[in-house]
Structures are given as structure tokens and as C-alpha cells.
Amino acid sequence: MMNLAVPLCARALFLIQLLTSFLFSPALGQSDGSGVVVAMYNISAPQGSQAVLQCHSQRMVWTQDRLKDRQRVVHWDLLRSGPDHAMERVVDMFSAGDQRIYNGYNQGRISMSKTAFKDGNFSMVIKDVVTSDKGIYSCNLHHHYCHLYESVKIQLNVTKSARKERRFWDGQKAVYVVLVGTTVVLPCFNRRPIWTEGNSQEDQQQVVHWDRQPPGVRHDRADRLIDLYASGERRHYGPLFVQQKMNISATAFTQGDFSLIISNIQLLDQGIYSCHLHHHYCGLHERRIFQLTVSPPVPQEPTDEPQFLPNEDPNTNLVEVPPHVINVILSEQRTHFLQQLGYILATLLLLALIMLAIVLLTRHRKKQGQDYDPRKVESPPLPTVTYVSPTSSVKKECERSYSDMRPSMQEETKLDYKNNLLKEAEMSKICSPKAIDLDREMEKASWK
């Protein structure tokens, strides 16, 4: 119960500190330099171990900007309203280059201000408007170094009546209806410092620093731990033992890994840690918060010392055993995904085999049921009741004597053959069909 209560109390204290910092401190991302909170983590580590507070950002990877004229560019595109809806490039311009017009017909009639990247005015001027100029224009601003992309769309319609000239907003973009032969200016403004000017001191434009808030301390009064600049300059704060146990990798700005490594964690190290990423030239200000909780050290099970026989000396007959090297390969996300997919497919295949076995067993049972048809089973003959009468006894006696006489006739000699024929004739008279029918009538009469 105590082990469960400690993390709950720590989380509750963490939430209270966050609410207090939000309510009683300046707004995030303003002049206090705290930046915008983009992530929050709860981390628990046993006492005496090492913890890594991971802070990654690929946008902070530093590369020297040696082609400044190719990093910032503006270009105007035209989407014609015809049936083909073809998109074509009209004009583009780099921060330190000349304008480039793609259609020779537009030479001298389409232009942009040469000071666009200084005053932030990227509007395009179209002289002697013709009917073919109508369509949807887009002003696209690209800052490749800072990974910023912005776009402004304007729809241009051309009319021959001066009374129909107007400008309005259709809910998604501005619509300009201009008169044929006049001059129109399609506006596109962006006066942010990133578009209007650069800074020669690039190494001082990018910095990361870590802060620590002890329990009960607001984030605006946090203790600074480390400052690291893109130039390689590093500044440590606090006592010497704190500087030795907390550090950032020297390749942080080449790999985008600004994680803080804390070794030999103690109870005094718990609190709220903040990773601040600042790119002043690109206007990037981000903050990541880590709640670190230190738990009691993990007890190690005691191991019994090896027992030796009285005659054996543990220091004799020693054999040098080379160190064992264990390679641990961590699977990447794609390999892990394929492995999980293989488990799912194997499970589905097993289910399919089970279903197939059930279907085959069911069909076999049905086939056995069809083979066993009660209508095809021959029932034993029902017993018949024979009523005995004098006439029927005569009939039976006639049939018995006639059947017994047949085999005996084969054994008799030729001398007795004539006598047997005479007896057979007399019996045929008595056992003729007419005599049998007469017996049946007499039997019926007796029952009546």
C-alpha cells in the first residue's frame, strides 16, 4: 500500500505544481522565454540508478546556412478556371536573387518589389489585364532552412463593365473583379522577422537549456542546470557534484538529441525538469516537462559463497575464462511491426484451420445420417394368424402330401411309377383349386 501511495502522491503534487505555474505565472510562449509546452512525462527511477530524460527535436539540428539566397523563396502560381484546371508557375524570386518570369508574354507586365524580403511585401503587379489572366493565384512563401511554408490565395475575375468592378471575401479567399486593360495589385504581405532579415551570429541563435524545479518551486524560479549553444559553448550551473552527474551529449546539435543524463540518482534529485529549445532565427520556442520520482533502491538477493572441500585450495588450478560478450539487438519500429503482423497472421491461420476441421467433421456426420435412412431398413415380417378349420386342415394335408410325394417319386422304381401316377391323380382331384375354393366358402359359412 505504501508503494502505491507514493506514486499517487507524487502525481498529485505534480499536477498541483503545474496548475500553480499556469495560474500564477506569465503565459507560456511570451516574453518570459519559457516557450510552448509540447510534451509532459512522468518518470520513476530507483535510487542509485541512472535516468535519461529524452528530449529530441529534428527542427533543432544545426546546419550552416551557406546558401542564404536559396533558403528563402517566394513564387506565384496560377490555377486556371478552364476545363483542364492547369497549374502554371508565373514568377518566383529568391532572397538574394533576381525575379524569374516563366512566360515571355508576361515580360514587362508582371513584376514584384525588389525589396520584398526587406519590407515583407510580396505583392504581384499585373498591368494591362486581359481575359486570359483570370483564375486563382497563390502566393507561396518557403523558408527551407526553418521548414516554414505559407500560402495566400486570391481569385482574379475579369470584366468588361466598369460597374461590375469590386473586391469581396467569399469565405475562403479574396476575390478581385477588375476591368480589362487596367492594372491590378494582388496583395501578399508577411512582415515576420524571419522573412525580412537574417542574423550573421547564427551560432547564438540556437540554444538549449535544462531547468530543475524542486518540489514546491514555480517554474519561473527554477534552477538553471545546463546551457548548450550550437557553436559548442557549454555552461554548467550549481554545485560541482551537480555538474558532474548531469550532462548533455556533445553531439546534440548534430543528431537532434538533447536528452539529459542523470547518474547516481538520489532522493534530492526528484522534482520537475524542463527542456527548453530556442531557435531565435526561426522563431522556435518549445518546452518539454519531466516529473522525476525517486523510489527506494531495489534490494539485491544475497548470494552464498562457494563451498570448498577441506583439501581444496580455491587459489589453485585457476583457469582464465575469457569475458563473455552478449550482443543485444534492439528491433526497430518496422521490424517490430512486421513481427506483430506475423503473430496476427499466424493466429488467423490457426483459426481458419480450426474452422475447416469443424466444417469437415460436420459434413462427415451429415453423410452418415444420410446413409442411415429408416425407410431403407427392412422391418421384420409381422406374425400372421392362421385360423384352423376342417377344410384348411385338408388343404394343408394336401399340400404336405403333395410336396412329400415329389422327392419320393424320384427314388421309386419304374415298376411303381404307374401306381404313383394313379395316386397323384386322385390327390389332384381332391387338392384342385376348385376344391380349395370350396373349403374357403365352407369356412366362411361356419364363421357366420
HELIX and SHEET records of a PDB file:
HELIX    1   1 MET A    2  LEU A   23  1                                  22    
HELIX    2   2 GLN A   58  MET A   60  5                                   3    
HELIX    3   3 LYS A   68  GLN A   71  1                                   4    
HELIX    4   4 GLY A  104  ASN A  106  5                                   3    
HELIX    5   5 ALA A  116  ASP A  119  1                                   4    
HELIX    6   6 THR A  131  ASP A  133  5                                   3    
HELIX    7   7 ALA A  162  LYS A  164  5                                   3    
HELIX    8   8 PRO A  193  THR A  196  1                                   4    
HELIX    9   9 GLU A  202  GLN A  204  5                                   3    
HELIX   10  10 HIS A  219  ARG A  221  5                                   3    
HELIX   11  11 LEU A  240  LYS A  245  1                                   6    
HELIX   12  12 ALA A  252  GLN A  255  1                                   4    
HELIX   13  13 LEU A  267  ASP A  269  5                                   3    
HELIX   14  14 GLN A  333  ASP A  371  1                                  39    
HELIX   15  15 PRO A  374  LYS A  376  5                                   3    
HELIX   16  16 PRO A  390  GLU A  411  1                                  22    
HELIX   17  17 TYR A  417  ILE A  430  1                                  14    
HELIX   18  18 PRO A  433  TRP A  447  1                                  15    
SHEET    1   A 6 VAL A  36  PRO A  46  0                                        
SHEET    2   A 6 LEU A 284  SER A 295  1                                        
SHEET    3   A 6 GLY A 271  HIS A 279 -1                                        
SHEET    4   A 6 GLN A 206  GLN A 213 -1                                        
SHEET    5   A 6 ASP A 223  TYR A 229 -1                                        
SHEET    6   A 6 ARG A 234  HIS A 236 -1                                        
SHEET    1   B 3 ALA A  51  LEU A  53  0                                        
SHEET    2   B 3 LEU A 260  ILE A 262 -1                                        
SHEET    3   B 3 MET A 246  ILE A 248 -1                                        
SHEET    1   C 7 GLN A  99  ILE A 101  0                                        
SHEET    2   C 7 MET A  87  PHE A  94 -1                                        
SHEET    3   C 7 ARG A  72  LEU A  79 -1                                        
SHEET    4   C 7 GLY A 135  HIS A 143 -1                                        
SHEET    5   C 7 LEU A 148  THR A 159 -1                                        
SHEET    6   C 7 ALA A 174  LEU A 179  1                                        
SHEET    7   C 7 ARG A 166  TRP A 169 -1                                        
SHEET    1   D 3 ILE A 110  MET A 112  0                                        
SHEET    2   D 3 MET A 124  ILE A 126 -1                                        
SHEET    3   D 3 VAL A 184  LEU A 186 -1                                        
END                                                                             
